Amino acid sequence: MRIEQIYTGCLAQGAYYIESEGEVAIIDPLRETAPYIDRAKKDNASIKYILETHFHADFVSGHVDLAKKTGATIVYGPTASPKFDCHIVKDGEEVKIGKVTIKVLHTPGHTTESTTYLLKDENGKDHAIFSGDTLFLGDVGRPDLAQKAAHMTQEELAGMLFDSLRNKIMPLADDVIVYPAHGAGSACGKNMMKETVDTLGNQKKMNYALRIDMTKEEFVKEVTDGLLPPPAYFPENVRLNKEGYESIDKVMSKGLQALSPEEFEVAANETGALILDTRSAQIFAKGFIPNSINIGIDGSFAPWVGALILGVDQPLLIVAAEGREQEVIARLARVGYDNSIGFLKGGLQAWVDAGKEVDTIESITADEYAKRIKNENVKVIDVRKPTEFSAEHVNGAINLPLDFINEYLAEFPKEERFYMHCASGYRSMVAASILRARGWNNFVEVSGGVKALCEAGIPMTDYICPTTLQK
């Protein structure tokens, strides 16, 4: 028996490869199918099952494409009703690959079809659970994502989750390994650990949601407390996972159309495409195509695209660092943004060489900011999450989180000059690009974020520099 966790940091997502005697089960695969097919070929094995723990909201699964390419059977838990061929398993049902058995544990709560897969070794001993979004390390799945489809409140779903954990998972032995679908950074939970594998025994000791003496009422209150609204793209990803989608091969072929500056400009004008510049923040600031939106590929790229670009069908034209175009288009497809229609051949330099107009954003260091505040009465806007802001922030700063910039847009001053920062400079440049595209000009982005501001001696609440910063 061989188990591999295939972890993708951008989405904080874990897919799984299980092989025994030449037969393979893939759990919760990402959109690109090649890594799983190539891995099975390396083992001279065939993919027999594609096991889905639930209808994912934060990414588009590779289940449909992978099944078409391999002939594997897609498996969903009880109550699932997808619009493609698959096997809907019953609670307690078992499937076999080689000498090992995978038992179905229906664990509703995160969603009604949520299922945990219990792996038994060739001797029939419980070895591991693949818990999807039912049980994370340090947390459990949020119960508010499926309430509309389930015609239930988040409190009712949380009650179901409490029963699932107590009746199906907590009775398992302490040495059972827990393989969750997500880790820290995912929007599917709120308090996940950085680790991606643990024992159930350790989770019983430290996971607040698995306290033995916890009542259902206490569980519901704690699990639903402090939930932020989910990103806008979540329902669209659920729909794609239920209904199916265009082949990843077609998506990549369409997106990898290399366009000259003239062709790029014509495409932007004729299609209404959004220009997505995926270069790093500081490189973007020095020069970009007017009205471009900057979301850097070297950050939490896909989740920010999903949170900020409304509608997965939005046509996109890509500006990327040379050689990274394919990576950009693949990562967009992971969250359902399949309508990339080409990229700028030769990058921004080709645009400049063609004599096309460029724009810039004023970005300064924290040290320069410290000099300016001595002579200016400055307004500071912090675009981090409310939890980060409440932990520590620049004295007098205003919190307008990037997550909800489309809702907060009118609160950014248009006439009064302001300075803007985040934790590292990634999110503040995203915000800066959105504001510039919407007509804001009288602002300055402060690079380096909170840590740099602390080091520059800027007065902070409590005067304690944070030790962990989100990008």
C-alpha positions as CSV (number, residue, x, y, z in Angstrom):
1,M,0.0,0.0,0.0
2,R,1.3,3.4,-1.0
3,I,-0.3,6.8,0.1
4,E,0.9,10.1,-1.2
5,Q,-0.4,13.5,-0.2
6,I,-0.3,15.9,-3.2
7,Y,-0.4,19.3,-1.5
8,T,-1.0,22.6,-3.4
9,G,0.0,25.6,-1.3
10,C,-1.8,28.2,-3.3
11,L,-5.2,26.6,-2.5
12,A,-4.0,25.0,0.8
13,Q,-5.5,21.8,-0.7
14,G,-4.5,18.2,-0.3
15,A,-5.3,15.6,-3.0
16,Y,-4.4,11.9,-2.3
17,Y,-2.9,9.0,-4.3
18,I,-3.5,5.5,-2.9
19,E,-2.0,2.5,-4.7
20,S,-2.2,-1.2,-3.9
21,E,-1.3,-4.1,-6.2
22,G,-1.4,-1.9,-9.3
23,E,-4.8,-0.3,-8.6
24,V,-5.2,3.4,-7.6
25,A,-7.7,5.6,-6.0
26,I,-7.4,9.4,-6.3
27,I,-9.1,11.5,-3.7
28,D,-10.2,15.1,-4.4
29,P,-8.0,15.7,-7.5
30,L,-7.2,19.2,-8.8
31,R,-8.1,20.3,-12.3
32,E,-4.9,19.2,-14.0
33,T,-5.0,15.5,-14.7
34,A,-1.4,14.8,-15.8
35,P,0.2,14.6,-12.3
36,Y,-2.2,11.7,-11.4
37,I,-1.9,9.9,-14.7
38,D,1.9,10.2,-14.7
39,R,2.1,9.0,-11.1
40,A,0.1,5.9,-11.9
41,K,2.2,5.2,-15.0
42,K,5.3,5.4,-12.8
43,D,3.9,2.6,-10.6
44,N,2.7,0.7,-13.7
45,A,-0.8,1.0,-12.1
46,S,-4.3,2.0,-13.3
47,I,-6.6,4.5,-11.7
48,K,-9.7,2.6,-10.6
49,Y,-11.6,5.2,-8.5
50,I,-11.8,8.9,-8.2
51,L,-13.3,9.5,-4.7
52,E,-14.8,12.9,-4.0
53,T,-15.4,13.9,-0.3
54,H,-18.0,16.5,-1.3
55,F,-18.9,19.1,-3.9
56,H,-15.9,21.5,-3.5
57,A,-16.5,25.2,-3.3
58,D,-13.0,26.6,-3.4
59,F,-11.7,24.8,-6.4
60,V,-12.8,22.9,-9.5
61,S,-12.0,19.2,-9.1
62,G,-10.4,17.2,-11.9
63,H,-12.8,14.3,-11.5
64,V,-14.7,14.7,-14.9
65,D,-11.6,15.0,-17.0
66,L,-9.7,12.3,-15.1
67,A,-12.5,9.8,-15.5
68,K,-12.8,10.5,-19.2
69,K,-9.0,10.0,-19.7
70,T,-8.6,6.9,-17.5
71,G,-12.0,5.1,-17.4
72,A,-12.0,5.4,-13.6
73,T,-15.3,5.5,-11.7
74,I,-16.2,8.8,-10.0
75,V,-17.5,8.2,-6.4
76,Y,-19.7,10.6,-4.3
77,G,-21.2,10.1,-1.0
78,P,-24.9,9.6,-0.1
79,T,-27.4,12.4,-1.2
80,A,-25.1,13.7,-4.0
81,S,-26.8,14.2,-7.4
82,P,-24.2,15.3,-10.0
83,K,-25.1,15.6,-13.7
84,F,-22.6,13.1,-15.0
85,D,-22.0,9.4,-14.6
86,C,-20.8,8.4,-11.2
87,H,-21.3,5.9,-8.4
88,I,-23.3,7.2,-5.4
89,V,-22.1,5.1,-2.5
90,K,-24.2,4.2,0.6
91,D,-23.0,4.8,4.2
92,G,-20.9,1.8,5.2
93,E,-20.3,0.6,1.7
94,E,-16.8,-0.6,0.8
95,V,-14.7,-0.3,-2.3
96,K,-11.4,-2.2,-2.9
97,I,-8.2,-1.4,-4.6
98,G,-5.7,-4.2,-4.6
99,K,-5.4,-5.6,-1.1
100,V,-6.8,-2.6,0.8
101,T,-10.4,-1.6,1.5
102,I,-11.9,1.9,1.6
103,K,-15.0,2.2,3.7
104,V,-17.6,5.0,3.2
105,L,-18.5,7.0,6.3
106,H,-21.2,9.5,5.5
107,T,-20.4,12.6,7.6
108,P,-22.8,15.4,6.7
109,G,-22.5,18.8,8.1
110,H,-20.1,20.8,6.0
111,T,-22.3,19.8,3.2
112,T,-25.1,17.1,3.2
113,E,-23.2,14.7,0.9
114,S,-19.9,15.1,2.8
115,T,-18.2,11.8,3.1
116,T,-15.1,10.6,5.0
117,Y,-13.2,7.6,3.5
118,L,-11.7,5.2,6.0
119,L,-8.8,3.2,4.6
120,K,-8.2,-0.3,6.0
121,D,-5.0,-2.1,5.4
122,E,-4.7,-5.7,3.9
123,N,-5.3,-7.1,7.4
124,G,-8.5,-5.1,7.9
125,K,-7.0,-2.7,10.4
126,D,-8.2,0.9,10.3
127,H,-5.2,2.9,9.0
128,A,-6.3,6.4,7.9
129,I,-9.2,8.7,7.2
130,F,-9.5,11.1,4.3
131,S,-11.8,13.5,6.0
132,G,-12.4,16.1,3.3
133,D,-13.8,19.3,4.8
134,T,-15.5,17.4,7.7
135,L,-12.4,17.4,9.9
136,F,-9.4,19.6,9.5
137,L,-6.3,19.7,11.7
138,G,-7.3,22.1,14.5
139,D,-10.7,22.9,13.1
140,V,-13.7,21.5,11.2
141,G,-15.4,22.6,8.0
142,R,-17.6,25.7,8.0
143,P,-21.3,24.8,8.0
144,D,-22.6,27.8,6.1
145,L,-21.6,27.0,2.5
146,A,-24.3,24.5,1.6
147,Q,-27.2,26.0,3.6
148,K,-29.1,27.3,0.5
149,A,-28.8,24.1,-1.5
150,A,-29.7,22.0,1.6
151,H,-32.6,24.3,2.6
152,M,-31.1,24.4,6.1
153,T,-29.6,27.0,8.4
154,Q,-25.9,27.0,9.2
155,E,-26.9,26.1,12.8
156,E,-28.8,23.0,11.5
157,L,-25.8,21.9,9.4
158,A,-23.5,22.5,12.3
159,G,-25.7,20.2,14.4
160,M,-25.4,17.5,11.7
161,L,-21.6,18.0,11.8
162,F,-21.5,17.5,15.5
163,D,-23.3,14.2,15.2
164,S,-21.1,13.1,12.3
165,L,-17.9,13.7,14.3
166,R,-19.2,12.1,17.5
167,N,-20.8,9.0,15.8
168,K,-18.5,8.3,12.9
169,I,-15.0,9.8,13.5
170,M,-14.3,10.1,17.2
171,P,-15.0,6.4,18.0
172,L,-12.1,5.5,15.7
173,A,-8.7,4.5,17.3
174,D,-6.2,7.2,18.3
175,D,-3.5,5.9,15.9
176,V,-5.7,6.4,12.8
177,I,-4.0,9.0,10.6
178,V,-6.0,12.1,9.5
179,Y,-5.5,13.3,6.0
180,P,-7.7,16.5,5.5
181,A,-8.6,18.3,2.3
182,H,-7.2,21.6,3.4
183,G,-4.7,23.3,5.7
184,A,-4.0,26.8,7.0
185,G,-4.9,29.5,4.6
186,S,-8.0,27.9,3.2
187,A,-11.3,29.8,3.4
188,C,-13.1,26.5,4.1
189,G,-12.3,26.8,7.8
190,K,-11.1,29.4,10.2
191,N,-8.5,27.9,12.6
192,M,-6.5,25.3,10.7
193,M,-3.0,24.1,11.6
194,K,0.0,24.6,9.3
195,E,0.6,20.8,9.5
196,T,-1.2,18.7,6.9
197,V,-1.1,15.3,8.5
198,D,-1.8,14.2,12.1
199,T,-3.1,11.4,14.2
200,L,-6.7,11.3,15.3
201,G,-5.6,10.9,18.9
202,N,-3.7,14.2,18.8
203,Q,-6.7,15.9,17.2
204,K,-8.9,14.6,20.0
205,K,-6.5,16.3,22.5
206,M,-6.1,19.7,20.8
207,N,-8.9,20.3,18.3
208,Y,-11.5,22.5,20.0
209,A,-14.3,20.9,18.0
210,L,-13.5,17.4,19.4
211,R,-13.8,18.1,23.1
212,I,-15.4,15.2,24.8
213,D,-17.4,17.3,27.2
214,M,-18.7,19.7,24.5
215,T,-22.5,19.9,24.1
216,K,-24.1,20.2,20.7
217,E,-25.2,23.7,21.6
218,E,-21.6,24.7,22.5
219,F,-20.3,23.1,19.3
220,V,-22.8,25.0,17.1
221,K,-22.0,28.3,18.8
222,E,-18.2,27.9,18.5
223,V,-18.2,26.6,14.9
224,T,-20.5,29.3,13.6
225,D,-18.8,32.2,15.6
226,G,-16.7,34.6,13.6
227,L,-17.4,33.2,10.1
228,L,-16.6,35.7,7.4
229,P,-18.7,35.7,4.2
230,P,-17.4,33.1,1.8
231,P,-15.7,34.3,-1.4
232,A,-18.1,35.1,-4.2
233,Y,-16.8,32.4,-6.5
234,F,-17.6,29.5,-4.2
235,P,-21.2,28.9,-5.5
236,E,-19.9,28.9,-9.1
237,N,-17.3,26.3,-8.3
238,V,-19.9,24.1,-6.6
239,R,-22.0,24.4,-9.8
240,L,-19.1,23.4,-12.0
241,N,-18.3,20.4,-9.8
242,K,-21.9,19.2,-9.9
243,E,-22.6,19.9,-13.6
244,G,-19.2,19.3,-15.3
245,Y,-17.0,21.7,-17.3
246,E,-14.9,22.2,-20.4
247,S,-11.9,20.0,-20.8
248,I,-8.7,21.4,-19.2
249,D,-6.9,20.7,-22.5
250,K,-9.3,23.1,-24.4
251,V,-9.0,25.7,-21.7
252,M,-5.2,25.6,-21.9
253,S,-5.1,25.7,-25.7
254,K,-7.4,28.8,-25.8
255,G,-5.5,30.6,-23.0
256,L,-2.1,30.0,-24.5
257,Q,-2.7,32.1,-27.6
258,A,0.3,34.4,-27.9
259,L,-0.9,37.9,-28.9
260,S,1.2,40.8,-30.2
261,P,0.7,44.1,-28.6
262,E,-1.6,45.1,-31.4
263,E,-3.6,41.9,-31.2
264,F,-3.8,42.2,-27.4
265,E,-5.1,45.7,-27.6
266,V,-7.8,44.8,-30.2
267,A,-8.9,41.8,-28.1
268,A,-9.2,43.9,-25.0
269,N,-11.4,46.5,-26.9
270,E,-13.5,44.0,-28.8
271,T,-14.2,41.5,-26.0
272,G,-14.4,43.6,-22.9
273,A,-11.7,41.3,-21.4
274,L,-10.2,42.2,-18.0
275,I,-6.4,42.6,-18.2
276,L,-4.9,40.5,-15.4
277,D,-1.2,41.3,-14.7
278,T,0.3,38.5,-12.7
279,R,3.8,39.9,-12.2
280,S,5.2,40.8,-8.7
281,A,3.8,43.9,-7.0
282,Q,6.9,46.1,-7.2
283,I,7.6,45.2,-10.9
284,F,3.9,46.0,-11.7
285,A,4.0,49.4,-9.9
286,K,6.9,50.5,-12.2
287,G,4.8,50.1,-15.4
288,F,1.6,48.4,-16.5
289,I,-1.1,48.5,-19.2
290,P,-3.7,51.1,-18.1
291,N,-6.7,49.5,-16.3
292,S,-4.8,46.2,-15.5
293,I,-5.5,44.4,-12.3
294,N,-2.5,43.1,-10.5
295,I,-2.8,39.7,-8.7
296,G,0.7,38.3,-8.4
297,I,1.2,34.6,-9.3
298,D,3.7,34.2,-6.3
299,G,1.0,34.6,-3.7
300,S,-2.4,33.2,-2.9
301,F,-3.2,33.8,-6.5
302,A,-6.2,31.6,-7.3
303,P,-8.2,32.5,-4.1
304,W,-7.7,36.2,-4.7
305,V,-8.8,35.9,-8.3
306,G,-11.9,34.1,-7.1
307,A,-12.6,36.7,-4.4
308,L,-12.1,39.8,-6.6
309,I,-13.0,39.0,-10.2
310,L,-16.7,38.7,-10.3
311,G,-18.0,35.9,-12.6
312,V,-15.9,32.9,-13.7
313,D,-17.0,33.6,-17.3
314,Q,-15.2,36.9,-17.4
315,P,-12.9,37.0,-20.4
316,L,-9.3,37.5,-19.3
317,L,-6.2,38.7,-21.1
318,I,-2.9,37.8,-19.3
319,V,0.3,39.7,-18.7
320,A,2.8,37.3,-17.1
321,A,6.5,37.0,-16.5
322,E,8.1,35.2,-19.5
323,G,7.7,31.4,-19.3
324,R,5.0,31.5,-16.6
325,E,1.9,31.9,-18.9
326,Q,1.0,28.2,-18.8
327,E,1.2,28.2,-15.0
328,V,-1.1,31.3,-14.8
329,I,-3.8,29.8,-17.0
330,A,-3.7,26.4,-15.2
331,R,-4.1,28.1,-11.8
332,L,-7.0,30.2,-13.1
333,A,-8.7,27.0,-14.3
334,R,-8.3,25.5,-10.9
335,V,-10.9,27.9,-9.6
336,G,-13.1,27.8,-12.7
337,Y,-11.8,30.8,-14.6
338,D,-11.7,29.1,-17.9
339,N,-12.1,32.1,-20.2
340,S,-8.5,33.2,-20.6
341,I,-8.3,34.3,-24.3
342,G,-4.6,34.9,-24.7
343,F,-1.5,36.4,-23.3
344,L,0.8,39.3,-24.2
345,K,3.7,37.8,-26.2
346,G,7.0,39.3,-25.0
347,G,5.3,40.7,-21.9
348,L,5.2,44.3,-20.9
349,Q,8.5,45.1,-22.7
350,A,6.9,44.3,-26.0
351,W,4.0,46.7,-25.1
352,V,6.5,49.4,-24.3
353,D,8.6,48.7,-27.5
354,A,5.4,49.1,-29.5
355,G,5.0,52.6,-28.1
356,K,1.8,51.8,-26.2
357,E,0.7,53.8,-23.1
358,V,1.8,52.6,-19.7
359,D,0.7,53.6,-16.2
360,T,2.5,53.5,-12.8
361,I,1.6,53.5,-9.2
362,E,3.5,55.4,-6.6
363,S,5.0,52.9,-4.1
364,I,7.3,53.9,-1.2
365,T,9.2,52.1,1.5
366,A,8.2,52.2,5.1
367,D,11.3,54.4,5.8
368,E,10.1,57.0,3.3
369,Y,6.6,56.8,4.8
370,A,8.2,57.6,8.2
371,K,9.8,60.7,6.8
372,R,6.6,61.9,5.1
373,I,4.4,61.6,8.2
374,K,6.5,64.2,10.0
375,N,5.4,66.8,7.5
376,E,2.0,65.5,6.5
377,N,-1.3,64.9,8.2
378,V,-1.8,61.5,6.6
379,K,-4.7,59.1,6.3
380,V,-3.7,55.4,6.4
381,I,-5.8,52.6,5.1
382,D,-5.0,49.0,6.1
383,V,-6.4,46.4,3.7
384,R,-5.7,43.3,5.8
385,K,-8.4,41.1,7.3
386,P,-10.3,42.5,10.3
387,T,-8.7,39.8,12.6
388,E,-5.2,40.9,11.5
389,F,-6.1,44.6,12.0
390,S,-7.6,44.0,15.5
391,A,-4.4,42.2,16.6
392,E,-2.3,45.3,15.8
393,H,-2.3,48.2,13.4
394,V,-0.9,51.6,12.7
395,N,-2.3,54.2,15.1
396,G,-5.3,55.9,13.5
397,A,-5.4,53.6,10.5
398,I,-8.7,52.7,8.9
399,N,-9.5,49.0,8.0
400,L,-11.0,48.4,4.5
401,P,-10.2,44.7,3.8
402,L,-9.2,43.7,0.3
403,D,-11.5,40.7,0.5
404,F,-14.5,43.1,0.3
405,I,-13.1,46.0,-1.8
406,N,-15.9,45.8,-4.3
407,E,-18.4,46.5,-1.4
408,Y,-16.1,49.1,0.3
409,L,-15.0,51.0,-2.8
410,A,-17.0,54.1,-2.0
411,E,-15.3,54.4,1.4
412,F,-11.9,55.0,-0.2
413,P,-11.4,58.8,-0.4
414,K,-11.1,60.1,-3.9
415,E,-10.0,63.7,-3.3
416,E,-8.1,63.3,0.0
417,R,-4.6,61.8,-0.3
418,F,-4.1,58.5,1.6
419,Y,-1.5,55.8,2.1
420,M,-2.3,52.1,1.9
421,H,-0.6,49.0,3.2
422,C,-1.2,45.3,4.1
423,A,1.0,42.7,5.7
424,S,3.6,42.3,3.0
425,G,2.8,44.5,0.1
426,Y,1.0,41.9,-2.0
427,R,-2.6,42.8,-1.1
428,S,-2.0,46.5,-1.0
429,M,-0.8,46.5,-4.6
430,V,-3.8,44.4,-5.6
431,A,-6.0,47.0,-4.0
432,A,-4.0,49.8,-5.6
433,S,-4.5,48.3,-9.1
434,I,-8.2,48.0,-8.6
435,L,-8.5,51.6,-7.3
436,R,-6.4,53.0,-10.2
437,A,-8.6,51.1,-12.7
438,R,-11.7,52.6,-11.1
439,G,-10.4,56.1,-11.3
440,W,-8.6,56.7,-8.0
441,N,-5.3,58.6,-8.3
442,N,-4.5,60.4,-5.0
443,F,-3.0,57.5,-3.0
444,V,0.4,56.0,-2.3
445,E,1.1,52.3,-1.7
446,V,3.5,51.4,1.2
447,S,5.6,48.4,0.4
448,G,6.8,45.9,3.0
449,G,3.6,46.0,5.0
450,V,3.2,45.9,8.8
451,K,6.6,44.4,9.5
452,A,8.4,47.1,7.6
453,L,6.3,49.8,9.3
454,C,7.2,48.4,12.7
455,E,10.9,48.3,11.9
456,A,10.6,51.9,10.6
457,G,9.4,53.0,14.1
458,I,5.8,53.8,13.0
459,P,3.6,54.0,16.2
460,M,1.4,50.8,16.4
461,T,-1.4,49.8,18.7
462,D,0.2,48.0,21.7
463,Y,3.5,48.6,20.0
464,I,4.0,44.8,19.4
465,C,5.1,43.7,16.0
466,P,3.3,40.6,14.8
467,T,5.3,37.4,14.4
468,T,3.0,35.8,11.8
469,L,2.0,37.8,8.7
470,Q,-0.5,36.8,6.0
471,K,0.5,37.5,2.5
